[in-house]
Amino acid sequence: MNSLKYYCILFSLPNIAIIILAQEDATYLTHTCENATTSTMNSTYRVNLNLVLSSLASNATRNNINGFYNTSFGQNSDQVYGLFICRGDVSNTVCQNCVTFATKDVVQRCPIGIASIILYDACHLRYSNRNFFSKVDQNPFWYMWNAQNTTYEPQRFNNLVATSVNDCATQAASAPPGAKKFAVNQTYIDGFQNIYSLAQCTPDLSSFDCNKCLRAVIAGLPSCCSSKIGGRVFAPSCYIRYEITEFYNATAVAVESLPPPPPLTPVTLPVPEGKSGVSIVLIIAIVIPIAVTIVLFCMGFCFLRRRARKTKYSVPENDGKEH
């Protein structure tokens, strides 16, 4: 009996480890639920919701989605729309663990929710019976802040925070289509302290809507976080955060921000007929050897010709006598 107990404990350890790892990657922040009525939360909607959550969890493992994925299942009033977005600096593994945990956690926190948004430190997950894809959604707001006040002059500190988060917002909103709408910023306070800021939108938003959303959440900072050493404001489509400690993965951000390596020296191929673009270097490389060859040929030809003439003129004239 004791050996059986020991075996069962060992067998369960990998599952426990996975759960603990997922929970560490999915630090819960807050959530909201829109509870369904008995007429809206029918079995068909529930089936479609489960399909959406399953699809979100399985697609979180993909490496080519930039930490964002949306999908929908069903038709008409039974259609469910869902998405997840991972913080722009987290690894694929952290993103996957967070989303997988979120798909299970949300049904526990919102058992009859027809719509829900659940926020974690590393990812956000959202589903609804209405289509919210590519639409800016600024309500509701969630505020979080560090209770400690800054030891610096408050007005100067608040101005530096505003500058830092606004710079982040500009950078995030200007990301090209398909890229992460994500940016971080480090603002110098003095020789011992910096302000670290982050801004992010869902990548399906246009640059205009991303900027609009981020400016709205930034405008909410003074109401919660004035003179605080850390603060966050969330909306369904975007959020901003600042701290006086580095809370994001600066190495991952730096690697993503590196410019692409310079292109290799191109191999020159014959230019197809009707196309231009032959480089000046190529022209010089071809023309100069040909020109030198022609000049040398002409000089050699002239030299040989002159020598032949000289030889001809130096032959003694025949005096008509036979020897």
Buried (B, 14 or more C-beta within 10 A) or exposed (E): EEEEEEEEEEEEEEEEEEEEBBBBBBEBBEBBBBEBEEEBBEEBBBBBBBBBBEBBBBBBEEEEBBBBBBBBBBEEEBBBBBBBBBBBBBBBEBBBBBBBBBBEBBBEBBEBBBBBBBBBBBBBBBBBBEEBBEEBBBEEBBBBBBEEEBEBEEEEBBEBBBBBBBBBBBBBBEBEEEEBBBBBBEBEBEEEBBBBBBBBBBBBBBBEBBBBBBBBBBEBBEEBBBBBBBBBBBBBBBBBBBBBEEBBBEEBBEEBEEEEEEEEEEEEEEEEEEEEEEEEEEEEEEEEEEEEEEEEEEEEEEEEEEEEEEEEEEEEEEEEEEE
